[in-house]
């Protein structure tokens, strides 16, 4: 298996490697909410705290990003256990927008992480508990994704 340099790793892979080797104890898996705050923090740092640019990188509206930033104060303590991006990495891009292609939209990251947790637990009920969502919500997310994949293939 090819090991990617840190800059190329998806955030959930980066988080897993920072916290433990491979899929470790389930208590160390962050919820979807904590993952969103962690990724939003990384993108804001990378975007030089420019909200418009960060919103484009995340694939959300700027108003949504503003609401998430306000809400982040409530989950800051839970997300503080996640690694912060190095400051030098935040200034690595020579021009605005140059690095947007390297970042996944939050919806893509969210699905990758959900699949990783479901694969690790092999139990949707336990995965939903770890993700901080209801089991029915998890089933709806996965069914919606299957519907999109089936529509794209057909």
N, C-alpha and C positions, 0 to 999 in steps of 0.2 A: 504494500500500500504506500502510495506517495505521500510524504509528509510535506504539507504546505508551509511556506514561511508565514510568520505571524500576520503580516500585512494582508495575506491572501485568505486567511482562515475566516470562516463565518463566525459571528459572535458566539453562537452556542458552542461551537467547537473550541473556540478560544477560552470561554468561561469554564468548560469542562476540564480543559488541560490545566488552567490556572488553579482550579480548586482541588483536583485529584487526578490520578492517572486512570483514564478510561471511565466508564460509568460506575461511579462509586455509590456511596450510601444515598438513598433517596432524599434525605433531609437536606442535602446540599444542592438539590435541583431548585433553581429559582422559579417562582410562579410566572405566569405570562405577564402579569403586571410589572413585576420586578425586571423581567427581561426587557419590556418596553422602555422602562425608565433607564436601564443601563444602556440600551442601544441609542435611545434619544440623546443621552449624555455624550456618547461617543460621536454621534453625528453632529451635535452642536459644537463640540470641540473641533472636529474636522472642518466644519463650515465657518470657523472663526466667529462663533456666536451670532452669525447672520441668520435670523429666523426664516427669512424667505428661502434662502439657499438650503437650509436644513430641511424645511418642509418639502422642497422638491426632491431632495435626496431620500427622504422617508416615503415619498409618494402620497403625502397627505396635504390638505389645505392648511394655509398658515393659521387660520382661526383654530383648527383642530390642534395644531402644535402649541399655540398659546394656551389652550385649555389644558393640554397635557402637562405643560410646564407649571401651570398653577397647581394642578393636582399632584405633581411630583413631590411637592413638599410633604404630602401626607404619607407617601411610601418611601421617602428618602431613607429612613432608618432601615427598612427591609432591604433596599437596594444597595445600601452602603457596603454590604459584604461582598458585592461584586467588584471586580477589578476596574479601576479607573484607567482610561487610556493615558499613555505617557505624553507629556507636554510636547516633546519634539515631534511625535507622530502627528499631533494636531496641526502643526505648521508645515507639514511635509509638502503640501501642494503649492506650486509656484503661482497659480492664478485661480480665481474663483471659478468653480464649476469643472475644473480639470479632473477631479477625482470622483465625480458623481457616478461614473460607470462602474467603479469598484465597490459601490455600496448597494446592498439589496434593499428593496422597499420593505417596510416593516411587515406588510402582509405576507411576503415571501419568507422572511425570517421567522415569523410566527408559525407558519405551517411547517417549516423545517424543524423547529423546536418541538412542536406538538408530536410530529412523527418520531423524533428522537426519544421523547419521553415514553410514548406508547410502545415503541420497540423495546426500550429498556425494561419497562414494567411488564409487558405482555399482558396487561390487564387494564381495560379502559377505565374502570372505576377508580383504581389506584392512580392511574395517569391523571385523571380529572382532579383528584385530590391534590396531587403534586402541583398541577398547573393552576390551582385555585379557581377552578370553574366547575359547574355542575356536569355530571356525566351526560345528561341529555344535550347540553350545549356542545360538549366534545363530539357526540354523535352527529349533531347537526353540522358542525364544522367539517367533519370528515365526509359526510354525505354530500355537502355542497361542493367540496373539492372533487369527489368522484363524479358528480354531475358535470362539472366544468371539464374534467379530463375526458369524460365520455362524449361531450359535445364537441370538443376540439378534435377528437379522433374520428368522429363520424361525419 
